[in-house]
Amino acid sequence: MEPGYYRFPTIHNDSVVFVCEGDLWSVSASGGIARRLTSNPGEVSTPAFSPDGTLLAFAGRDEGTPEVYVMPAEGGPSRRLTFLGANSAVVGWSRDGEQIIFSSNAAQPFQRVHQLYTIDWRGGEPQPLPTGPAMSASFGPDGAIVIARNTTDLARWKRYRGGLAGQIWIDLEGDGDWRPLQTAGNVALPQWVGERIYFIADYQGVGNLYSCRPNGGDLRRHTHHTAYYVRHISTDGARIVYHAGADLFVFDP
């Protein structure tokens, strides 16, 4: 059997869902034989488990541009939720599991500018989040939220140091008081796990997994890949899953 190229993993407890050959697959976090979940006419990407693990949101291209879909996590028919005609990507879920969070460049003056939206998994109209331009978001305790701007994948623009380098912004109280989280170099996809914020950075050469405290202090490096970038990290609040090269990895803090 030929190995696949595994991307966009998401994790919930012992289940990992990832993208391969344009469809969603499910496998145990400890490895094993993967089970195919979709056979869609268009390519899928950015799956995200709901907090209770019963639903999967993802971006699908069945009818052109990537739109938001939802389906049972165990498999079954998917349902399209958005009709924006723009580039959209699923970011995650609200804490209560009622809202899917996604980014989209709909109604933006430039293709690179993305705004975060929420949409009820049962359907309805997307509602913008008051974060300003953002590509991803992750929730901390007591209403805190951390977002990333400019990029989600450093491997597409390795060791970039210009004005469009990734930025992390944090709102510690959930009251709209945003401030930049000072980190080194280009950064992407902050994920709040416990008392630390994990993210991808490539200021030491190859993109790897780092973390810091919410005040930006105590920077630590956690992975040491030398050939391929860490890409598309995701968390269930306990463990982090990502891909590097063609393989999936699970990191337990």
N, C-alpha and C positions, 0 to 999 in steps of 0.2 A: 504493500500500500504506500502510495506517495504521500509524503508529509504535506501539510497545508500551510498557508500563511495566515496566522491568527491575529486579529486586530480588535480594537474597541471592547475590551472585556469589562464586564460589570459583575459584582459579587454580592451574594446575600447568604450568610451563614456558610453552608458547605456547597452551594451551587454557584457556578460561574457560567455566564452566557457571553458568547463572543461572536464575532463576524468572521466567516470564511466563505470564499466563493460567492460573495454577495448575499449570503443568508445568515440567519441566526442559528447557533448551535449551543447546546447545554452540556456541561460536563461537571463532575465533582471537582471541588477545589483541591483535592489530593491527586487528581489525574484520573485516567481511565478512558473508556470509549465514549466519544461525544455523540449526542443525539441531535438530529436536525429538527429545528422548530419551525422554520419557514421555507417556502418554495415560491417566493414572490417573483413576479415578472421583472421588477426593478431592483436595483441594489439597495441594501439596507445598511445603516450605520448607527453609531452612538446609542446602543441600547442602555437602559437604566432600569434596575429593579425598583419596584415600589418599596416603601419601608417595611411592609409586612411580607414581601416576597411573593405576592400572589399575581402581580401584574408586571408587564414589561412595556415600557415606552421606548420608541425608537424613531429614527428618521428614515423614511422610505421614498424611493423615486419611482413608484409605480406609474405615476402620471406626469413625469417631468421633473420639476425641481423638488428638492428634499422637503417633505412635509412630515408632520408629527402623526404617528400612529400609536395605538395601544392594543395589547393582546394579553391573554392569560399566560402566565409565566411557564406553565406546564405544556403549552402548545394550544393551538386553536385558531379560529379566524381573527384577523386583525381588523381594526376599525380606524379609518382616517379621521383626524380631529381638526387639522388646519387646512386652509385653502388660501394661503398667502401668496403663492406664486413667487417665492423667494428662497434663498438658501437658508435652511433652518437646521439646527442640530439640537438633540435632546441633551440637557445639562444635568437633570436629576429630578427630584420630587420635593414637594413641601414636607415639612416635618410630620404633618397629620396624614400624609398619603392621599390627600384629596386633589392636589394640583400637580400637574407636570410642569417643570420649568424647562424652557428651551430658549435658545438664542436664535435671532433671525435678523437679516439685513433688509427686511421688508420696510418700504417707505423711507429708506435711508439715502442720503445723497451720494454715498460712495459704497462700493461693494464690500470693502473691508470693515465698515462700521456695523457693529452688531448691537442689538438691544436685547435685554432679557424680558421674557414674557412668561406668564402662567396661563394654563388652560385646565379646566376641570376634566378629569379622565373620562367622565361620562359624556362630555361634549359642551359646547358653548363657544363664546367669543374669547379670543386671547386678550389678556390684560397685561399692560406693561408694568414691570417692576421699577421702582424709583431708585435705580442704581446708576443711571447714566450709562454710557457705552460699556458693555461687558460681554465677555465670551463664555464665562463659567461662573458658578457660585457654589458655595458650600456653607452649611450652617454650623454655628458653634452654640455654646450654652447661653441661656438667658436672652435669646433673640439676636445674638451676634451673627454676623455674616461676613464672609470673605469672598471677594470676586477677583477675576483676572481680566485684564484688558489687553487688546491688540493681538494676542495669539493663543492657540491651544496646542500647537505642535512645533516644538523647537527644531525637530529633525528636518523640517521643510526649509529652514533658514538658519543653518548651523552657525553658531558663534556670532550671531548678529549683534551689533552694539549701537545701532542707530536710533533715531527718534521713534521708531515703531517697535522697539523692543518690548517684550511683555512686562506688564506691571501688575503688582498685587495691591489691592486696596482693601481696607478692613473697617468695619463698623462694629465696635465692641459692645455697644449698648442696643443696637437695632433701632436707633433714633435718627438715622440719617446723617450722623456726624462721621463722614468718611475721611480717612487719612491714608496715605501710601505706606505700605509696609516695606521698609528699606531692606533690600536683598541685593546680592551681587549678580551682575550680568543679566542675561535674558532669562526670564522665568515664565512658567505656565502652570495652569491647572491646580491651584491651591485646594487642598482637601483638609478639612478640620477633623482631626482624630484625637480624642481625648483632650489633653492640654497643649497640643502642638499643631502646627499647620505644616502639612507636607506639600511639596511642590517639586516640579522638574526645573533644573537649572543646568547650564552648560558652561559656566564661567571657568571651570577647570578643564575644559576640553570637550569631553563627550557628555551628553545630557544624562544625568543621573538623578536619583531621588534624594532630596534634602528635606530638612525640617527646621523650624524655628519656633520660638514662643510667640504668642500673639503680639508682643511688643517688639518683635523683630530680633530679639536677642537669642543667644545660645544656638547659633547655626550649627547644624550637624549634617554630615553626609552619611547616607544609609546603604547605597548600592555602589558597585564599582565596575560597571560595564565599561569595556574599553573598545569594543568593536561596533556596537549599535547603541543608539539612543534609547533611553527609557521613554515610552510614549503612552499617551492616553491612560493616565492613572485614574482609578476610580475606587471608592471605598463604601463599605456598608456601616461605617462608624467604628469598626473594630480592626479589619484587615484591609490592605490595599492590594489591588490587582493591576497589572500593567502588561504591556508587551514590549519586547526588545528584539529586533530582528524579526524572525517568524515565530517566536515562542512566547508563551504566556508565563508569567511569574506571579507568585503571591508573596507579599511581604507582611509579616506580623510584627507590629511595633512592640 
